[in-house]
Amino acid sequence: MLTIWLRATHLLLLWVRRWRGRRELLTLDDRLLRDIGLTADDARVAADKPFWKG
């Protein structure tokens, strides 16, 4: 039973990290996005992705 709760907690934390990370991309300027190999359009597409999709 504990394993189920641990897996559920892990999944929930993964989803939160994805959501926060994708929202954070929207705050980066063009120079920082370029440093990580993205464009502003790439950041918008990533931010629009549902949190449950990898």
C-alpha positions as CSV (number, residue, x, y, z in Angstrom):
1,M,0.0,0.0,0.0
2,L,2.8,2.4,0.8
3,T,4.3,1.8,-2.6
4,I,1.2,3.1,-4.3
5,W,1.3,6.3,-2.2
6,L,5.0,6.8,-2.9
7,R,4.4,6.4,-6.6
8,A,1.5,8.7,-6.6
9,T,3.5,11.3,-4.6
10,H,6.4,11.0,-7.0
11,L,4.1,11.5,-10.0
12,L,2.5,14.5,-8.5
13,L,5.9,16.1,-7.8
14,L,7.0,15.3,-11.3
15,W,3.9,17.1,-12.7
16,V,4.5,20.1,-10.4
17,R,8.1,20.4,-11.6
18,R,7.1,20.2,-15.2
19,W,4.4,22.9,-14.8
20,R,6.8,25.2,-13.0
21,G,9.6,24.6,-15.4
22,R,7.5,25.3,-18.4
23,R,6.1,28.5,-16.9
24,E,9.6,29.6,-16.0
25,L,10.6,29.4,-19.7
26,L,8.1,32.2,-20.4
27,T,10.1,34.5,-18.1
28,L,13.4,34.0,-19.9
29,D,14.6,36.6,-22.4
30,D,15.8,35.8,-25.9
31,R,19.5,35.6,-24.9
32,L,18.8,33.1,-22.1
33,L,16.6,31.1,-24.3
34,R,19.3,31.0,-27.0
35,D,21.8,29.8,-24.4
36,I,19.6,26.7,-23.8
37,G,18.9,26.2,-27.5
38,L,15.3,27.5,-27.6
39,T,13.4,30.3,-29.3
40,A,10.6,32.3,-27.8
41,D,8.2,30.2,-29.9
42,D,9.7,27.0,-28.5
43,A,9.1,28.3,-25.0
44,R,5.5,29.2,-25.7
45,V,4.9,25.7,-27.2
46,A,6.5,24.1,-24.2
47,A,4.5,26.2,-21.8
48,D,1.2,25.3,-23.5
49,K,1.9,21.6,-23.1
50,P,-0.2,19.8,-20.5
51,F,1.8,19.1,-17.3
52,W,1.1,15.3,-17.6
53,K,2.8,15.1,-21.0
54,G,6.6,14.5,-20.9
